Amino acid sequence: MSDAKTILITGAGSGIGRATARAFLRAGWQVALLGRRAEALRETAAGQAALILPADVANPDQIEAAFAQLPRLDVLFNNAGMSTPAATIDEISVDQWLALSNTNITGMFLCARAAFAKMRHQTPQGGRIINNGSISAHVPRPGSVPYTMSKHAVTGLTRTLGLDGRAFNIACGQIDIGNALTDMAAKFTKGVPQANGQIAVEPVMDVAHVADAVLHMANLPLEVNVPFITLMARDMPYIGRG
């Protein structure tokens, strides 16, 4: 084994997970890529040495088996998530809610649980968990009940792990991201509903800035923590009344 630190990234087959994984690979970390599609994970690795872990974050047995393959874990980037089409709550099916909550809440819980256990019992003890929240962990978009509920739940997870982890040298922080340009966020460049009922194009930012922020958080010594960081396209409609 190399002396390089190890990070496991969930949702590593696309978007923020892919960009972050490549940033850590460039920085010389040992990187484990977890996601449902093995081929997408291999595309993320792009020929570099990475541990490919095909698994569904909502499946307890698959998550336990994936984490068991790591001799040590220094950082978990708990990133996997999904959204649903914009709709009011009465137009959202129960199946849509269950699918989203299985990934965004249960998946976050299962991966944090497995990481916490490994970090608690490894020698030397400790590690860092970084949860992917969202601007929606603070304020909603119209028609986003399932997603907004799930991201508020992530904030509760972060706060409690940050407290419970102190006894085991485990730090926990959260990155709340606004309008990083990924496939999921491409719609912002075409126009999305606003609180006043209008449709407006919103500014976006390069997803590389998110990867850089996660790398910065991961490189901090364990006696230092960033509990919450908000990283957003400067002019997106979040700050102020517009």
Buried (B, 14 or more C-beta within 10 A) or exposed (E): EEEEBBBBBBBBBBBBBBBBBBBBBEBEBBBBBBBBEBEBBBBBBEEEEBBBBBBBBBBBEBBBEBBEEBEBBBBBBBBBBBBBEBBEEEEBEEEBBEBBBBBBBBBBBBBBBBBBBBBBEBEEEBBBBBBBBBBBBBEBBEBBBBBBBBBBBBBEBBBEBBEEBEEBBBBBBBBBBBBBBBEBBEEBEEEBBBEEEEEEEBBBBEBBBBBBBBBEBBEEEBEEBBEBBBBBBEEBBBEEEE
